[in-house]
Amino acid sequence: MIILNFLFVIAARNKFWEKIPVEIGVLALILYLLIYLFLLTVILYIAGLIVVGGRKAKFSDALAVSTLGTFLGSFVWAFFNLLIPIPLLGLIAYFIFWLGMIKHFFDTGWLGALAIAILAVIISIVLLVILTVILAIAISIGELIQWLFGIQP
């Protein structure tokens, strides 16, 4: 997710989006959203399995939490930021909303929801590190092949 955000920032700085038709930009945004929701669903599902077990953690519940949490949570955050112009309160309301969604769908208490959220962050960081290492290895192999065969980029 962070890698996708980083790629979008790089594209925005290089005025890359100005060269792309609007339809392709909308398609890229939809694809980004679907990838984001899928990754978030898998991460929440794994964290839910570890914390509350297989009977209470269902993939459909993780999908509901990630989808509703993303869309409705954004409205909660925006509402609090418009109502009370203190960004920290909007962020706290957003976090409590996410915990409430996890608590409801995974049928656990507030501490269980907090444990799922913390574990989901840890799983995300581990996945990010693994993907970074894989990407670094792939880039290194590509540069080694270029050097061996004398290919200039």
Secondary structure, 3 states (H helix, E strand, C coil): CHHHHHHHHHHHHCCHHHHCCHHHHHHHHHHHHHHHHHHHHHHHHHHHHHHHCCCCCCHHHHHHHHHHHHHHHHHHHHHHHHHCCCHHHHHHHHHHHHHHHHHHHCCCCHHHHHHHHHHHHHHHHHHHHHHHHHHHHHHHHHHHHHHHHCCCC
